[in-house]
């Protein structure tokens, strides 16, 4: 029986192609504000840690702005914010002092406080939670991408923190107390 070309690609060939595209994207070195290898005399791990702490600090600012704009959400956000603060402290380079991410969110007037980057917190609580979940999800995805170039221990920590961020995104958009 002669061999014929399948009418559609196999799952294996699709996965191999996707892995190839992802690998090529990682090798091209897409640049945002992430550290690049050989960028300065500062070791790669230290630059990666400093960038991760900056990202966590920006996320903490988003949590604070959301809690200030929607005080009724503060109790729901507090444990997630505390975890982000712990991640920031754990990711800090050993010789650097903690950037004081553990300061608690202050109560607000309910006005739309600006989030980092000048974006206002959405006026509706559900939209504010969705915006915060989007920020968590984006940072989780960025940290997952950063794993490829991270040294061993930092890669393991970034993987753990990225997974936690994905869980935070889920918790921020799920309905508390709902059963499935």
ChimeraX attribute file (.defattr): number of C-alpha atoms within 10 A of each C-alpha:
attribute: neighborCount
match mode: 1-to-1
recipient: residues
	/A:1	3
	/A:2	3
	/A:3	5
	/A:4	6
	/A:5	6
	/A:6	7
	/A:7	6
	/A:8	6
	/A:9	9
	/A:10	10
	/A:11	9
	/A:12	9
	/A:13	10
	/A:14	11
	/A:15	11
	/A:16	12
	/A:17	12
	/A:18	12
	/A:19	12
	/A:20	12
	/A:21	12
	/A:22	12
	/A:23	12
	/A:24	11
	/A:25	12
	/A:26	14
	/A:27	11
	/A:28	8
	/A:29	11
	/A:30	10
	/A:31	8
	/A:32	7
	/A:33	7
	/A:34	16
	/A:35	19
	/A:36	15
	/A:37	14
	/A:38	9
	/A:39	10
	/A:40	10
	/A:41	7
	/A:42	10
	/A:43	11
	/A:44	18
	/A:45	19
	/A:46	18
	/A:47	19
	/A:48	24
	/A:49	21
	/A:50	19
	/A:51	17
	/A:52	24
	/A:53	24
	/A:54	16
	/A:55	17
	/A:56	23
	/A:57	22
	/A:58	17
	/A:59	23
	/A:60	26
	/A:61	18
	/A:62	26
	/A:63	28
	/A:64	26
	/A:65	26
	/A:66	31
	/A:67	28
	/A:68	23
	/A:69	28
	/A:70	24
	/A:71	20
	/A:72	14
	/A:73	16
	/A:74	20
	/A:75	10
	/A:76	14
	/A:77	21
	/A:78	16
	/A:79	12
	/A:80	20
	/A:81	25
	/A:82	17
	/A:83	17
	/A:84	25
	/A:85	24
	/A:86	16
	/A:87	23
	/A:88	27
	/A:89	21
	/A:90	15
	/A:91	23
	/A:92	21
	/A:93	18
	/A:94	11
	/A:95	7
	/A:96	10
	/A:97	9
	/A:98	16
	/A:99	14
	/A:100	11
	/A:101	21
	/A:102	17
	/A:103	11
	/A:104	14
	/A:105	19
	/A:106	13
	/A:107	15
	/A:108	18
	/A:109	11
	/A:110	14
	/A:111	16
	/A:112	19
	/A:113	22
	/A:114	18
	/A:115	21
	/A:116	17
	/A:117	8
	/A:118	8
	/A:119	11
	/A:120	17
	/A:121	26
	/A:122	21
	/A:123	15
	/A:124	12
	/A:125	17
	/A:126	13
	/A:127	13
	/A:128	25
	/A:129	24
	/A:130	18
	/A:131	19
	/A:132	25
	/A:133	21
	/A:134	18
	/A:135	18
	/A:136	25
	/A:137	21
	/A:138	16
	/A:139	20
	/A:140	24
	/A:141	15
	/A:142	16
	/A:143	23
	/A:144	17
	/A:145	17
	/A:146	19
	/A:147	17
	/A:148	13
	/A:149	17
	/A:150	18
	/A:151	12
	/A:152	12
	/A:153	10
	/A:154	18
	/A:155	18
	/A:156	13
	/A:157	17
	/A:158	25
	/A:159	18
	/A:160	16
	/A:161	24
	/A:162	24
	/A:163	17
	/A:164	19
	/A:165	25
	/A:166	20
	/A:167	16
	/A:168	24
	/A:169	23
	/A:170	16
	/A:171	16
	/A:172	22
	/A:173	17
	/A:174	12
	/A:175	9
	/A:176	9
	/A:177	6
	/A:178	6
	/A:179	5
	/A:180	3
